[in-house]
Amino acid sequence: MMNQNELIQIIEHLGADKIKFAVTDIDGVLRGKVISIKKFLKGIEDGLGFCNVIFGWDMQDACYD
């Protein structure tokens, strides 16, 4: 498993300006968003967030009751 410094080095070496950050919802569906590398690197230190609505949608993006 890579540590935080190794991850930062790899990202910086790639030279990209955006990254896709994703989590799985309660059904196992990958939900992601594209963010800037700058925001991602700041998030490694401060934490990254996702709107909790992704945990209230089913696989067809309909809200659970």
C-alpha positions in Angstrom: 0.0 0.0 0.0 1.3 3.4 -0.9 1.7 6.2 1.7 0.5 9.8 1.3 3.9 11.1 0.1 4.2 8.4 -2.6 0.7 9.2 -3.8 1.5 13.0 -4.0 4.7 12.2 -5.9 2.9 10.0 -8.5 0.2 12.7 -9.0 2.7 15.5 -9.5 4.8 13.3 -11.8 1.8 12.7 -14.1 1.4 16.4 -14.7 -2.4 16.3 -15.0 -4.5 19.2 -13.9 -7.6 17.2 -12.9 -8.4 13.9 -11.2 -11.5 11.7 -10.9 -12.3 11.2 -7.2 -15.0 8.5 -6.5 -16.7 6.5 -3.8 -19.2 3.6 -3.9 -22.7 4.1 -2.8 -24.8 1.7 -0.7 -25.5 -0.4 -3.9 -21.9 -0.6 -4.9 -22.3 1.9 -7.7 -19.2 4.0 -8.2 -20.1 7.7 -7.9 -17.4 10.2 -8.9 -16.6 13.7 -9.6 -13.7 15.4 -11.4 -11.8 17.9 -9.3 -8.6 19.8 -9.8 -5.3 18.3 -8.7 -4.8 21.3 -6.4 -8.1 20.6 -4.6 -7.3 16.9 -4.4 -3.9 17.5 -2.9 -5.4 20.0 -0.4 -8.1 17.4 0.4 -5.4 14.8 1.2 -4.4 17.1 4.1 -7.8 18.5 5.1 -10.3 15.8 3.9 -12.5 15.4 0.9 -16.3 15.3 0.9 -19.2 14.1 -1.1 -22.8 15.1 -0.9 -24.6 12.5 1.2 -27.4 12.4 -1.3 -25.4 9.6 -3.1 -26.4 7.4 -0.2 -30.1 8.1 -0.7 -30.3 7.1 -4.4 -30.9 3.7 -5.8 -29.1 2.3 -8.9 -31.5 4.3 -11.2 -30.9 7.6 -9.3 -34.3 7.5 -7.7 -34.6 8.5 -4.0 -35.1 5.8 -1.4 -38.2 6.2 0.7 
